[in-house]
Amino acid sequence: MSDHNHHDHPPLEAQDAGSQALAEALRSSFVIVKLAMVALVVIIFAAGFFTVGPQEKAVILRFGKPQGEGQKMLLGAGLHWSLPYPIDEVVRIPITEIQKVTTTVGWYLTTAEMELAGTEPPAGPSLNPQIDGYVVTADRNIIHTRATVSYHIDDPRTAIFNFASGTNHEFNLAGVSNAVQNAANNALLLTAARFNVDDILTRDIAGFQDAVSQRVGELAEREHLGVAIDQVQVQSVAPRQLKDVFAMVTTARQNRDKLINDALSEQNRIASQAGAAAASITNAAESARTRFVTVVESDAGAFTALLPKYLSNPNLFAQLELAKAMTQILPNVQDKIFLPQRADGKPRELRLQLNREPPQPKSAANP
């Protein structure tokens, strides 16, 4: 019986060796676990770093609540850190990148390939409302028109709460694009209903485009889309089924405008000539007036200077002036005889003896 007990229980030395080996194994396992935990913490910490690009802003959402207030909520370009998902969620927003959308109403059916190739589908006998878009103008005409809107994110905080996605941790650009596109569709339909067809197609193209742009901006602000409208380009054409008719109207309008412009040019030419003639007549009259005034002033000065001489001896002055005038009136007369008026007022009688024949010249034989 003592032999049986001896074989059932191992020696004490063997038990001590097994316990020691187990303890060492446990210690090694704890070290590995600790190293694994440290490595896991390091990995988790390192995974929290993220980079914001130069054209982006970012916001950290902790359990859906943004961290920070006001402008401090927005993280600029550079390296940042956050807790891992699902504790923290990083939402990135492109703020300077220009986005573009095109309206989906008002244009006939076409494809991107046709647009690039510059071709169009066949017009068909009439417009098909099921596939062709159109707008109605203020004068109840139908035309095709479309708008291309360029925009960028202007208010990142507003855009985050309106268009952030919780599934991919990214800013939902498609949501912004759809919202701006809906605003552009609304603006195009409403504005077209306020303009006549001639204004949209020819007379006031810029005014129609500006009105559409203003309406898109108003809707974006009213709906708090957080975007700024940079540019709106509008393209408008007549229905393809009525292309020839509209071409005839356009030709007639161009001819009318040409006649009006020619008439205005002729009016300006005649008015310019009349103005030049009037100015010439006015200048000539002014010159004649100046000369006449100068002559009158000169004569007045001369008479004023002669007045004292006349007053001192009127008869002598009259005789002297008459003699002076006679030399100017009869410059080629050799003999001049002046008969002064008699004191009694009776006229003087002048008798001149004229030979019938001119006297013969005297000579040495006939002195």
Secondary structure, 3 states (H helix, E strand, C coil): CHHHHHHHCCCHHHHHHHHHHHHHHHHHHHHHHHHHHHHHHHHHHHHCEEEECCCEEEEEEECCEECCCHHHHCECCEEEECCCCCCEEEEEEECCCCEEEECCCCCCCCCHHHHHHCCCCCCCCCCCCCCCCCEECCCCCEEEEEEEEEEEECCHHHHHHHHECCCCCCECHHHHHHHHHHHHHHHHHHHHCCCCHHHHHHHCHHHHHHHHHHHHHHHHHHCCCCEEEEEEEEEEECCHHHHHHHHHHHHHHHHHHHHHHHHHHHHHHHHHHHHHHHHHHHHHHHHHHHHHHHHHHHHHHHHHHHHHHHHHCHHHHHHHHHHHHHHHHCCCCCCCCCCCCCCCCCCCCCCCCCCCCCCCCCCCCCC
